[in-house]
Amino acid sequence: MRYASGGVALVLALLTAGLGPRDASAAGTYDPGASDTEIKIGNTMPYSGPASSYGTIGRAIASYLKMINDQGGIRGRKLNFISLDDGYSPPKTVEQVRRLVENEQVLFLFSTVGTPTNTAVWKYLNDRKIPQLFVATGASKWGDPVGHPWTMGFQPPYAAEGRIYAQYVREHIPNAKIGVLYQNDDYGKDYVRGFKEGLGPDGQKLIASEQTYEVSDPTVDSQIVNLKNSGANVFFDVTIARFSVQAIRKAHAIGWKPVHFLNYVSAVIAVVLKPAGLEASTGTITAAWLKDPDDPEWSHDGAILAWREWMQKYYPEGNPRDISNVYGYTVAETMVHVLRQCGDDLTRANVMRQAANIKKLALPLLLPGVTVDTSPTDFYPVEHEQLSRFDGERWVRFGPIYDAGRAR
């Protein structure tokens, strides 16, 4: 690993793994970033800034690719993962992505974190026909194979998740009075759009108060007070981890006890619920699609046990209770699957073609019944979720598995 001075950039270039002899059939067709011996993959991550807790995703990805290199790479080619810090700042993302494309000449961008940050480079990458693959954000717009054929999401769309919560409110919470808190950008607005669509015109009248925040705000304390004063008994919380902690703490401190729906990207016990206080977090509801390593249900699960062994060997400094590391492992596993499907045609067009040709890929760390599926007209790889409620120690799944594709 190579770190830039001052911690501004983290470059995880996997250059030293023992790869063994190159496959004799490795000579292939290449675009910039690929050769007989190497595949260069670009990434930006918020290793610093308000969303820095998600930086562990980049480290988990790098560790997974290190394992693949130790096993001989992909058809003898080593994976060179170059991950740069953008601080969750769109202007910085633009700078770092241009560096990756124009200086490093990566084959494609992979699992870049954040809706506002990915939005800032969306047109740039599509204009240049460079894959923006499996972006780490659930904004609905990442599934636009006609308008933006070089960009693909990964996790269930935020709007669909919002519709799932709305469906639960309609069916199970009579006399609901709803308070909403969301980040004032595409990320937050996408969740709220889906939630309102799920409520329907009449259901939207149940919203008593909507509060927003900016990522530069110091706290959301005043917003939580306003939501309580509105009389809301349902709280739809669309925040990134730092503000999720604040929202849970403040609600508990002022004695506000609504039915609390927390968006999945922040539903991390080790990073959000524990710092906010386990008692304060009890009863929170989210929608899940990955196995939670903190859940005793999986304590003897072969996939989780193998993942823990991998963590000890390849990412020992990582938190084995952080589901973001399960996410990083799983999205990296999917990307490697795509590269294996590419064979020796390592062109950008073929990378996208193979990414759009994943059929019922049942990865070990997905919840039972959840698979990865894509097609040339479906750029939403994961579309199934199940509601879970935090009981003070773990997330407990309940109810049916929802098809987020149908809820879209």
C-alpha positions as CSV (number, residue, x, y, z in Angstrom):
1,M,0.0,0.0,0.0
2,R,1.2,3.5,-0.8
3,Y,-0.1,6.5,1.1
4,A,0.2,10.1,-0.1
5,S,1.6,12.6,2.3
6,G,-0.9,14.2,4.7
7,G,-3.5,11.5,4.1
8,V,-5.0,13.3,1.1
9,A,-4.9,10.3,-1.1
10,L,-4.9,6.6,-0.4
11,V,-3.5,4.6,-3.3
12,L,-4.0,0.9,-2.9
13,A,-1.9,-0.4,-5.8
14,L,-1.6,-4.2,-5.6
15,L,1.7,-4.5,-7.3
16,T,3.7,-7.0,-5.2
17,A,1.5,-10.1,-5.0
18,G,3.0,-13.4,-6.2
19,L,1.1,-14.3,-9.3
20,G,2.7,-17.4,-10.6
21,P,3.2,-18.0,-14.3
22,R,0.9,-16.1,-16.8
23,D,-1.8,-18.1,-18.6
24,A,-0.4,-19.0,-22.0
25,S,-3.6,-17.9,-23.6
26,A,-3.6,-14.4,-21.9
27,A,-2.9,-12.4,-25.0
28,G,-6.1,-10.5,-25.8
29,T,-7.8,-7.4,-26.9
30,Y,-7.2,-4.4,-24.7
31,D,-8.3,-0.8,-24.0
32,P,-6.1,1.5,-21.9
33,G,-5.7,0.1,-18.4
34,A,-5.4,-3.6,-19.5
35,S,-2.6,-5.7,-20.8
36,D,-1.3,-9.3,-20.8
37,T,-0.1,-8.8,-17.2
38,E,-2.3,-6.2,-15.6
39,I,-5.8,-4.7,-15.1
40,K,-5.9,-1.2,-13.7
41,I,-9.1,-0.3,-11.7
42,G,-9.8,3.2,-10.5
43,N,-11.8,4.2,-7.4
44,T,-12.6,7.2,-5.2
45,M,-13.5,6.9,-1.5
46,P,-14.2,9.3,1.3
47,Y,-11.2,8.3,3.4
48,S,-11.6,11.7,5.0
49,G,-14.5,14.1,5.6
50,P,-18.0,13.7,6.8
51,A,-18.5,10.2,5.2
52,S,-15.2,8.8,6.2
53,S,-16.8,5.8,7.9
54,Y,-17.4,4.4,4.4
55,G,-13.7,4.5,3.6
56,T,-13.5,0.9,5.0
57,I,-15.3,-0.2,1.8
58,G,-12.3,0.8,-0.2
59,R,-9.9,-1.0,2.1
60,A,-12.0,-4.1,2.1
61,I,-12.1,-4.1,-1.7
62,A,-8.3,-3.7,-1.9
63,S,-7.9,-6.6,0.6
64,Y,-10.2,-8.8,-1.5
65,L,-8.3,-8.0,-4.7
66,K,-5.0,-8.7,-2.8
67,M,-6.4,-12.2,-2.2
68,I,-7.3,-12.7,-5.9
69,N,-3.7,-11.6,-6.8
70,D,-2.3,-14.1,-4.3
71,Q,-4.3,-16.8,-6.0
72,G,-2.8,-15.9,-9.4
73,G,-4.9,-13.0,-10.5
74,I,-7.4,-13.3,-13.3
75,R,-6.0,-15.3,-16.2
76,G,-2.5,-14.4,-15.0
77,R,-3.2,-10.7,-14.9
78,K,-2.7,-8.8,-11.6
79,L,-5.3,-6.4,-10.4
80,N,-4.0,-2.9,-9.8
81,F,-6.6,-1.1,-7.6
82,I,-5.9,2.6,-7.4
83,S,-8.1,4.2,-4.7
84,L,-8.0,8.0,-4.1
85,D,-9.5,10.0,-1.3
86,D,-12.2,12.5,-2.4
87,G,-13.4,13.5,1.1
88,Y,-17.0,13.1,-0.1
89,S,-16.5,16.4,-2.0
90,P,-17.8,16.5,-5.6
91,P,-15.1,19.0,-6.8
92,K,-12.4,16.7,-5.3
93,T,-14.1,13.7,-7.0
94,V,-13.9,15.4,-10.3
95,E,-10.1,16.1,-9.8
96,Q,-9.4,12.6,-8.6
97,V,-11.4,10.9,-11.4
98,R,-9.7,12.9,-14.1
99,R,-6.4,11.9,-12.5
100,L,-7.4,8.2,-12.7
101,V,-8.6,8.4,-16.3
102,E,-6.1,10.8,-17.8
103,N,-2.9,10.1,-15.8
104,E,-3.3,6.6,-14.4
105,Q,-5.3,5.5,-17.5
106,V,-7.5,2.9,-15.6
107,L,-9.6,0.5,-17.6
108,F,-12.7,1.5,-15.6
109,L,-14.0,3.1,-12.4
110,F,-15.4,0.8,-9.8
111,S,-17.5,1.2,-6.6
112,T,-17.0,5.0,-6.2
113,V,-18.9,6.1,-3.1
114,G,-21.6,8.7,-2.9
115,T,-24.5,10.1,-4.9
116,P,-23.3,13.7,-5.1
117,T,-19.8,12.6,-5.9
118,N,-20.7,10.2,-8.6
119,T,-23.1,12.7,-10.1
120,A,-20.2,15.1,-10.5
121,V,-18.4,12.7,-12.8
122,W,-21.3,10.9,-14.4
123,K,-21.3,12.9,-17.7
124,Y,-17.5,13.0,-17.9
125,L,-17.2,9.2,-17.8
126,N,-20.2,8.5,-20.1
127,D,-19.0,11.0,-22.7
128,R,-15.6,9.2,-22.7
129,K,-17.3,5.7,-22.7
130,I,-15.5,4.6,-19.5
131,P,-17.4,2.2,-17.3
132,Q,-18.6,3.6,-14.0
133,L,-19.2,0.2,-12.6
134,F,-21.2,-0.8,-9.4
135,V,-21.3,2.7,-7.9
136,A,-21.6,2.6,-4.1
137,T,-24.9,4.5,-4.0
138,G,-28.5,3.4,-4.5
139,A,-29.7,6.5,-6.5
140,S,-32.3,5.4,-9.0
141,K,-30.6,7.2,-11.8
142,W,-27.7,4.7,-11.9
143,G,-30.0,2.3,-13.7
144,D,-30.3,4.2,-17.0
145,P,-28.9,2.0,-19.8
146,V,-30.3,4.2,-22.5
147,G,-29.3,7.7,-21.3
148,H,-26.1,6.6,-19.4
149,P,-25.0,3.2,-20.7
150,W,-21.6,3.4,-19.0
151,T,-22.9,3.7,-15.5
152,M,-24.3,0.8,-13.3
153,G,-25.4,0.7,-9.7
154,F,-25.1,-2.2,-7.3
155,Q,-27.3,-2.0,-4.2
156,P,-31.1,-1.8,-4.2
157,P,-32.3,1.6,-5.4
158,Y,-32.9,4.2,-2.7
159,A,-36.3,5.1,-4.1
160,A,-37.4,1.5,-4.0
161,E,-36.2,1.2,-0.4
162,G,-38.2,4.3,0.4
163,R,-41.3,2.7,-1.1
164,I,-40.8,-0.4,1.0
165,Y,-40.9,1.7,4.2
166,A,-43.9,3.6,3.0
167,Q,-45.7,0.3,2.3
168,Y,-45.0,-0.8,5.9
169,V,-46.3,2.5,7.3
170,R,-49.5,2.2,5.2
171,E,-50.2,-1.4,6.3
172,H,-49.1,-1.4,9.9
173,I,-49.1,2.0,11.5
174,P,-52.6,3.4,11.8
175,N,-52.9,7.2,12.5
176,A,-49.3,7.7,11.4
177,K,-48.0,11.2,11.5
178,I,-44.7,11.3,9.7
179,G,-41.5,13.4,10.2
180,V,-38.8,13.2,7.6
181,L,-35.1,14.2,7.8
182,Y,-32.9,13.9,4.7
183,Q,-29.6,15.1,3.3
184,N,-30.3,18.0,0.9
185,D,-28.9,16.5,-2.3
186,D,-29.7,13.8,-4.8
187,Y,-29.1,11.0,-2.3
188,G,-31.6,12.3,0.2
189,K,-34.1,13.4,-2.3
190,D,-34.2,10.1,-4.1
191,Y,-35.2,8.3,-0.9
192,V,-37.8,10.8,-0.1
193,R,-39.2,10.7,-3.6
194,G,-39.7,6.9,-3.4
195,F,-41.2,7.2,0.1
196,K,-43.7,9.7,-1.0
197,E,-44.6,7.7,-4.1
198,G,-45.1,4.7,-1.8
199,L,-47.4,6.7,0.5
200,G,-49.5,7.8,-2.5
201,P,-51.4,11.2,-2.7
202,D,-53.5,10.6,0.4
203,G,-50.6,9.1,2.4
204,Q,-48.4,12.1,1.7
205,K,-50.9,14.2,3.8
206,L,-49.6,12.2,6.8
207,I,-46.2,14.0,6.6
208,A,-46.2,16.5,9.4
209,S,-42.7,17.9,8.9
210,E,-39.8,17.7,6.5
211,Q,-36.3,18.7,7.7
212,T,-33.1,18.8,5.7
213,Y,-29.4,19.2,6.5
214,E,-26.2,19.9,4.5
215,V,-23.1,17.7,4.9
216,S,-21.2,20.7,6.1
217,D,-23.7,21.2,9.0
218,P,-22.2,20.6,12.5
219,T,-25.3,18.8,13.9
220,V,-28.9,17.9,13.1
221,D,-30.1,18.6,16.7
222,S,-32.4,21.4,15.8
223,Q,-34.0,19.4,13.0
224,I,-34.8,16.6,15.5
225,V,-36.4,19.0,17.9
226,N,-38.5,20.4,15.1
227,L,-39.7,16.9,14.1
228,K,-40.7,16.1,17.7
229,N,-42.6,19.4,18.0
230,S,-44.5,18.5,14.8
231,G,-46.2,15.7,16.7
232,A,-44.7,13.0,14.4
233,N,-44.9,9.4,15.6
234,V,-43.0,8.0,12.6
235,F,-39.5,9.1,11.7
236,F,-38.1,8.5,8.2
237,D,-34.3,9.1,8.7
238,V,-32.2,9.5,5.5
239,T,-28.8,10.4,6.8
240,I,-25.2,9.4,6.4
241,A,-23.5,7.7,9.4
242,R,-22.3,10.8,11.3
243,F,-25.7,12.4,11.3
244,S,-27.5,9.2,11.9
245,V,-25.6,8.9,15.3
246,Q,-26.6,12.5,16.1
247,A,-30.3,11.9,15.2
248,I,-30.6,8.8,17.3
249,R,-28.9,10.4,20.3
250,K,-30.9,13.6,20.2
251,A,-34.3,11.9,19.8
252,H,-33.5,9.7,22.8
253,A,-32.2,12.7,24.8
254,I,-35.5,14.7,24.3
255,G,-37.7,11.7,24.8
256,W,-39.0,11.4,21.3
257,K,-39.9,7.8,20.6
258,P,-41.3,7.5,17.0
259,V,-41.3,4.4,14.8
260,H,-37.8,5.0,13.4
261,F,-36.9,3.9,9.8
262,L,-33.2,4.3,9.2
263,N,-31.9,4.0,5.6
264,Y,-29.8,0.9,5.1
265,V,-26.6,2.7,4.2
266,S,-26.3,3.9,7.8
267,A,-27.8,0.9,9.6
268,V,-24.4,-0.3,10.9
269,I,-24.3,-1.5,14.5
270,A,-20.6,-0.8,15.1
271,V,-20.5,2.5,13.3
272,V,-23.9,4.1,14.0
273,L,-26.1,2.2,16.6
274,K,-23.4,1.5,19.1
275,P,-21.9,5.0,19.1
276,A,-25.5,6.4,19.3
277,G,-26.3,4.1,22.2
278,L,-27.8,0.7,22.0
279,E,-30.8,1.5,24.2
280,A,-31.5,4.7,22.1
281,S,-31.3,2.6,18.9
282,T,-33.6,-0.2,20.0
283,G,-36.6,-0.5,17.7
284,T,-35.1,1.1,14.7
285,I,-36.2,-0.5,11.4
286,T,-34.2,-0.9,8.2
287,A,-34.2,-2.9,5.0
288,A,-31.4,-5.5,4.6
289,W,-30.0,-7.6,1.8
290,L,-26.6,-8.7,3.2
291,K,-25.8,-11.1,6.0
292,D,-24.9,-9.1,9.1
293,P,-21.8,-10.4,10.8
294,D,-23.1,-9.1,14.1
295,D,-26.2,-11.3,13.9
296,P,-26.1,-14.5,16.0
297,E,-28.2,-16.1,13.3
298,W,-25.1,-16.4,11.2
299,S,-22.7,-17.3,13.9
300,H,-22.2,-20.8,12.5
301,D,-22.9,-19.9,8.9
302,G,-20.1,-21.2,6.6
303,A,-20.0,-18.1,4.5
304,I,-19.6,-15.7,7.5
305,L,-17.0,-18.0,9.1
306,A,-15.0,-18.0,5.9
307,W,-15.4,-14.2,5.7
308,R,-14.1,-13.8,9.2
309,E,-11.0,-15.9,8.4
310,W,-10.5,-13.7,5.3
311,M,-10.8,-10.6,7.5
312,Q,-8.2,-11.9,9.9
313,K,-5.7,-12.7,7.1
314,Y,-6.3,-9.9,4.6
315,Y,-7.8,-7.0,6.6
316,P,-6.9,-7.6,10.2
317,E,-7.1,-3.8,11.0
318,G,-10.8,-3.8,9.8
319,N,-13.8,-4.1,12.0
320,P,-15.3,-7.6,11.7
321,R,-18.6,-6.2,13.1
322,D,-19.0,-3.6,10.3
323,I,-21.3,-4.7,7.6
324,S,-19.6,-2.2,5.2
325,N,-16.8,-4.7,5.1
326,V,-19.3,-7.4,4.0
327,Y,-20.4,-4.9,1.3
328,G,-16.8,-4.3,0.1
329,Y,-16.1,-8.0,-0.1
330,T,-19.4,-8.7,-2.0
331,V,-19.1,-5.9,-4.5
332,A,-15.5,-6.9,-5.2
333,E,-16.5,-10.5,-5.6
334,T,-19.1,-9.4,-8.2
335,M,-16.6,-7.3,-10.1
336,V,-14.1,-10.2,-10.3
337,H,-17.0,-12.4,-11.6
338,V,-17.5,-9.8,-14.4
339,L,-13.8,-9.8,-15.3
340,R,-13.7,-13.5,-15.4
341,Q,-16.6,-13.4,-17.9
342,C,-14.6,-10.9,-20.0
343,G,-12.0,-13.5,-20.8
344,D,-9.3,-12.0,-22.9
345,D,-11.5,-9.2,-24.3
346,L,-10.6,-6.5,-21.8
347,T,-12.1,-3.6,-23.6
348,R,-14.3,-1.1,-21.9
349,A,-17.3,-2.1,-24.1
350,N,-16.9,-5.7,-23.1
351,V,-16.6,-4.9,-19.4
352,M,-20.0,-3.2,-19.6
353,R,-21.4,-6.0,-21.8
354,Q,-20.5,-8.6,-19.2
355,A,-21.6,-6.4,-16.3
356,A,-25.0,-6.4,-18.0
357,N,-25.0,-10.2,-18.3
358,I,-25.1,-11.5,-14.8
359,K,-27.6,-14.3,-14.2
360,K,-28.8,-15.2,-10.7
361,L,-25.4,-14.9,-9.1
362,A,-25.9,-16.2,-5.6
363,L,-23.0,-14.9,-3.6
364,P,-22.4,-16.3,-0.1
365,L,-22.8,-13.1,1.9
366,L,-26.2,-12.2,0.4
367,L,-29.3,-13.0,2.3
368,P,-31.0,-16.2,1.3
369,G,-33.2,-15.5,-1.7
370,V,-31.2,-12.5,-2.8
371,T,-29.2,-12.8,-6.1
372,V,-27.3,-10.5,-8.5
373,D,-29.1,-10.2,-11.8
374,T,-28.6,-7.8,-14.7
375,S,-29.4,-7.5,-18.4
376,P,-28.9,-4.9,-21.1
377,T,-32.1,-3.3,-20.0
378,D,-31.8,-3.8,-16.2
379,F,-28.8,-2.0,-14.6
380,Y,-30.0,-2.7,-11.0
381,P,-28.0,-5.7,-9.9
382,V,-29.5,-6.3,-6.4
383,E,-33.3,-5.8,-6.1
384,H,-34.5,-7.7,-3.0
385,E,-34.6,-6.6,0.6
386,Q,-36.1,-7.7,3.9
387,L,-37.1,-5.5,6.8
388,S,-35.1,-5.8,10.1
389,R,-35.7,-4.4,13.5
390,F,-32.9,-3.7,16.0
391,D,-33.6,-5.4,19.3
392,G,-30.8,-3.7,21.3
393,E,-28.2,-6.3,20.3
394,R,-28.8,-7.3,16.7
395,W,-30.9,-6.8,13.6
396,V,-33.8,-9.2,13.6
397,R,-35.4,-9.9,10.2
398,F,-39.1,-10.0,9.9
399,G,-41.8,-10.2,7.2
400,P,-41.4,-11.1,3.5
401,I,-38.6,-10.4,1.1
402,Y,-39.6,-7.4,-0.9
403,D,-38.9,-7.1,-4.6
404,A,-37.4,-3.6,-4.9
405,G,-37.6,-3.9,-8.6
406,R,-41.4,-4.0,-8.4
407,A,-41.3,-1.2,-5.9
408,R,-39.2,0.9,-8.2
